[in-house]
């Protein structure tokens, strides 16, 4: 089949995940046009035994597929993995990146770079692999150094098969995998904005196709990516003060919510930290006959919560795997949690599972996209976001993710926090918190504990206290009901 060539229209490009069964002919036609007709490879490149359960990302110009890349998840006991390439993994899946293909007239425009960055970032967020590999055959062997330098594969081996000789590129250093994934996340977001191409959600795609749903059996990230690089001793006072301040601003919302849902008896705080917020909520008259429970990934924080508030139920767990029965919780609270998650879609899936019919999900988080202040501090926040594994702007899209997960939004609340008050007492006026200069800067103090931006933090801090800078940011709350 001769692949039809088109004139590029930059404003009409669409990126989406492809079901191989429905897009097989388009994918194979593109591979034939590039791999066989242009590059002279053999027919083996047209398909792979892993294609059917592969994750295929495609770029379309109108209805024409012009670029694609494939992700092949292999179980760690797969024969190909054990006997042919002989790689080991402690995670359920190893990830192969394969069949990266693009029509000549679309090259060197950043499209393929965007696609590979988004594919690698998406597979990292879902599978949390400890081994990623690629196989270069034929003319692609000359790309070995490019892949090693650009994507930091930490080693390679010569590779032979019945289809020819090549190189096996391997990334099996976890620190490198983590750093590369963070860099590619930032790269994919920036390229998406530059090229005006929306990034499709891989987890949402998987949920729609039965053949892929086994990938959702994964229990998500098991690392506390917020506290891991920080000092708990330094963070505990800030976390406690932050929880008290947030609760004070939301007390009225809770009173109305509990009055409207008297039948909702079981309340769960996921990511409860030291338990301050939940202990404040328990004092409400409307909460007298409710069962309150907190879950956190940190053993230390749960120990602190148990010691300080022994009358409540505290458990170690994660938002991806709460260990709770289906439909056993009526209200789930998540405050300052979603900004730290690698895969919010998987988290919403678990929350949906444990919530009772018409159960309530209450999410509160800071949204860095609402920050207003000096450029030096804005640059610090942007630099931190580039190296941070979570997403501190997730509240801008949480309603879309929640709706795709089976929720409907019922309440939206935005709380402005700035430094126009005094350090002696925080002043709450309607939906506006006025803090003192030191108090507000305390909200940003955790940035200084990341070594990658420490010097930038110190410069921003000096600028802040040596000028009359006014800064503000919003803490946004979105309350959803399970459909």
Secondary structure, DSSP 8 states (H G I E B T S, - for coil): ---------GGGEEEEEE-HHHHHHHHHHHHIIIIIIIT---GGGG--TTSTT-EEEEEEETTEEEEEEEEEEEETT-HIIIIII----SSSEEEEEEEEEE-GGGTTSSHHHHHHHHHHHHHHHHH--S-EEEEEEGGGGGGHHHHHHHH---EEEEEEETTEEEEEEEE--HHHHHHHHHHHHHHHHHHHHHHT-----HHHHHHT-GGGGGGGGS----S-TTTTTS-HHHHHHHHHHHHHHHHHHHHHHHHHHHHHTTT--EEEEET-TTSHHHHHHTTSGGGTT-EEEEEES-HHHHHHHHHH-TTSEEEE--SS-----TT-EEEEEEES-GGG-S-HHHHHHHHHHHEEEEEEEEEEEEEEEEEES-HHHHHHHHHHHHH-SS-TTGGGTHHHHHHHTTEEEEEEEEEEEESSS-SS--EEETTEEE--HHHHHHTTGGGGG-GGGHHHHHHHHHHHHHTT---EEEEEEEEEEE-
